[in-house]
Amino acid sequence: MYNTNEVLENCFAAYRINKGQHISDTRRFSEDVPTSFSNKDLLLFNLHYEKQVLPKDFVSFEVTEEDKLNAKNAIEFINRDTSLQQIAGTLTDFMKNLVSCINSKQISQNDFGIVAVFPKVYFETKHKKQYKKLLKSEFTESKHIGIPGSVVEGMLTINEVKFVEKFSCHVINGNIENNLISFFKNFGAEDTVPEQGQTIKIKGKVKRHGENFITKLPETQLNYVKIV
């Protein structure tokens, strides 16, 4: 059994090392590209659980004060955010297990796969609430641009960037002149992924005229997008 606080702090350190992503499976590339360890493996290897032979390409890491603060804040946030669901008994099985783990004094190695996702749950839930407020305050006049199949080119200000593990790619949500835009984009291991708040020039085709998944505001979905 492991001390819960220590495990959760390492969870946030692993999430930081994986550049704000939860990676389910360890990926090994060519010799020139470092191994991308899953969050669970980073957690297991860094805590040196019993009889584990560490891979030669694993590099141990230190927990920072920011990791510790994030773990503390996350426990408080998730408990507060799910309080009504806990009372009503409407939490999903996963969230029920996660809430139980983060509020325990000790955590079993068998639960590392659950708590490794904790930082992702915390940051995404917190961001979604903040992002919804931003969209409703600044993009209420959003309009569709172009027509399906037409080429769109312009300066995109990035509102958020998320890695979708299911499709092994990123989804980028942003705006061109306050009109909401979204698209999927593959980035190689050596590519630089754009960041929230950054403005980039893009060129792509209109896939469809849709709605923002959070606010239902008009949003243009693109494909074949190039950063130019």
C-alpha positions in Angstrom: 0.0 0.0 0.0 1.1 3.5 -0.8 0.5 6.9 0.9 -2.3 8.5 -1.0 -0.9 12.0 -1.1 2.5 10.8 -2.4 0.8 8.8 -5.1 -1.4 11.7 -6.2 1.5 14.1 -6.3 3.3 11.6 -8.5 0.2 11.4 -10.7 0.4 15.2 -11.3 4.1 15.0 -12.0 3.6 12.2 -14.6 0.9 14.3 -16.2 3.2 17.3 -16.4 6.0 15.2 -17.9 3.6 13.9 -20.5 2.9 17.5 -21.5 -0.6 17.7 -20.0 -1.8 14.4 -21.5 -3.0 11.1 -20.1 -1.3 8.4 -22.1 -2.8 4.9 -21.6 -0.1 2.8 -23.3 3.7 3.2 -23.4 5.0 4.0 -26.9 8.5 3.3 -28.1 9.8 5.0 -31.2 13.1 5.0 -33.0 16.4 5.4 -31.1 16.3 9.2 -31.9 12.9 9.7 -30.2 12.5 9.2 -26.5 10.0 6.6 -25.2 6.6 8.0 -24.3 5.7 6.2 -21.1 2.1 5.9 -20.0 1.1 7.9 -17.0 0.5 4.6 -15.1 4.0 3.3 -15.9 5.6 6.6 -14.9 3.8 6.3 -11.6 4.8 2.7 -11.1 8.4 3.2 -12.1 9.0 6.4 -10.1 7.6 4.8 -6.9 9.7 1.7 -7.5 7.1 -0.8 -6.5 8.3 -4.1 -5.2 10.4 -6.4 -7.5 10.0 -4.1 -10.4 12.9 -4.1 -12.9 13.1 -0.6 -14.3 13.4 -0.2 -18.1 16.8 1.2 -19.2 15.1 4.1 -21.0 13.1 5.2 -17.9 14.3 8.5 -16.3 13.2 9.1 -12.7 11.7 12.4 -11.9 11.0 14.7 -8.9 7.7 16.0 -7.7 7.6 19.8 -7.7 5.8 22.1 -5.3 3.3 22.9 -8.1 2.5 19.1 -8.4 1.8 19.0 -4.7 -0.4 22.0 -4.8 -2.3 20.7 -7.8 -2.9 17.4 -6.1 -4.2 19.2 -3.0 -6.4 21.6 -5.0 -7.7 18.7 -7.2 -9.0 16.7 -4.2 -10.9 19.7 -2.9 -12.2 20.6 -6.4 -13.5 17.1 -7.4 -15.1 16.5 -4.0 -16.9 19.9 -4.2 -17.8 19.3 -7.9 -19.3 15.9 -7.3 -20.8 16.5 -3.9 -24.4 16.5 -5.1 -23.9 13.4 -7.3 -22.3 11.6 -4.3 -25.4 12.3 -2.2 -27.7 11.3 -5.0 -25.7 8.2 -5.8 -25.5 9.1 -9.5 -21.8 9.0 -10.0 -20.4 6.7 -12.7 -18.6 3.6 -11.5 -15.3 5.1 -12.5 -15.9 8.4 -10.7 -17.2 6.5 -7.7 -13.9 4.5 -7.5 -11.8 7.7 -8.2 -13.5 9.7 -5.4 -13.0 6.7 -3.0 -9.3 6.5 -3.9 -8.5 10.2 -3.5 -10.2 10.3 -0.1 -8.5 7.2 1.3 -5.3 7.3 3.4 -3.6 4.6 1.4 -3.8 3.4 -2.2 -3.2 -0.1 -3.6 -1.0 -0.6 -6.6 -4.1 -2.1 -8.3 -5.7 1.3 -8.2 -2.8 3.1 -9.9 -4.6 2.9 -13.3 -7.6 4.8 -11.8 -5.7 7.6 -10.1 -3.3 8.0 -13.0 -6.3 9.6 -14.8 -7.0 12.0 -11.9 -5.1 15.0 -13.2 -6.8 14.7 -16.6 -10.3 14.6 -14.9 -9.4 17.6 -12.7 -7.9 19.9 -15.4 -10.5 19.0 -18.0 -13.5 19.5 -15.6 -12.1 22.8 -14.4 -11.2 24.0 -17.9 -14.7 23.1 -19.2 -16.4 25.3 -16.6 -14.0 28.2 -17.4 -14.2 27.6 -21.1 -18.0 27.7 -21.1 -18.0 31.1 -19.4 -15.5 32.4 -21.9 -17.6 31.2 -24.9 -20.8 32.7 -23.5 -19.2 36.0 -22.8 -17.1 36.5 -25.9 -18.5 34.5 -28.8 -22.2 34.9 -28.6 -22.1 36.5 -32.1 -20.2 33.5 -33.7 -21.3 32.8 -37.2 -20.5 29.9 -39.7 -17.9 30.8 -42.3 -17.6 29.5 -45.9 -19.7 26.7 -47.3 -19.1 23.0 -47.0 -16.2 22.0 -49.4 -14.9 25.6 -49.7 -11.3 26.6 -48.7 -10.9 28.8 -45.6 -7.7 30.6 -44.8 -7.1 33.0 -41.9 -5.5 33.8 -38.6 -6.8 31.4 -35.9 -6.6 32.3 -32.2 -6.5 29.0 -30.3 -9.1 28.7 -27.5 -8.1 25.2 -26.4 -6.0 22.2 -27.5 -6.9 18.7 -26.4 -5.3 15.3 -27.2 -7.9 12.7 -28.1 -6.3 9.4 -27.2 -8.9 7.3 -28.9 -7.9 8.8 -32.3 -4.2 9.5 -31.4 -4.6 13.1 -32.5 -5.3 16.6 -31.2 -8.5 18.6 -31.5 -8.0 22.4 -31.8 -10.8 24.8 -30.9 -10.3 28.4 -31.7 -11.8 31.4 -33.6 -11.2 33.4 -36.7 -12.5 37.0 -36.1 -14.7 35.7 -33.2 -16.3 32.9 -35.3 -15.8 29.6 -33.7 -13.7 27.0 -35.5 -12.7 23.4 -34.7 -10.6 20.7 -36.4 -8.6 17.5 -35.7 -4.9 17.6 -36.4 -2.1 14.9 -36.2 1.2 16.0 -34.9 4.3 13.8 -35.1 6.5 13.1 -32.0 8.9 15.8 -33.1 6.3 18.4 -34.1 5.5 21.4 -32.0 1.9 21.4 -30.9 0.3 24.9 -30.8 -0.8 26.2 -27.4 -3.8 27.9 -26.0 -3.8 31.7 -26.7 -1.5 31.4 -29.6 -2.5 32.8 -33.0 -1.6 30.8 -36.1 -2.3 31.0 -39.8 -4.3 28.1 -41.1 -5.7 26.8 -44.4 -8.3 24.1 -44.7 -11.6 23.0 -46.1 -15.0 23.4 -44.5 -16.2 20.0 -43.4 -19.6 21.1 -42.0 -21.5 23.8 -40.2 -22.1 22.6 -36.7 -22.5 23.7 -33.1 -20.0 24.1 -30.3 -20.3 21.0 -28.1 -20.5 23.0 -24.9 -22.6 26.0 -25.7 -24.4 25.0 -29.0 -23.1 28.3 -30.5 -22.5 28.2 -34.3 -19.1 26.5 -35.1 -17.4 25.7 -38.4 -15.7 22.4 -38.5 -12.7 22.1 -40.8 -10.6 19.2 -42.2 -7.4 18.9 -44.2 -6.0 21.8 -42.1 -2.5 23.0 -42.7 -0.6 25.4 -40.5 1.0 27.9 -42.9 
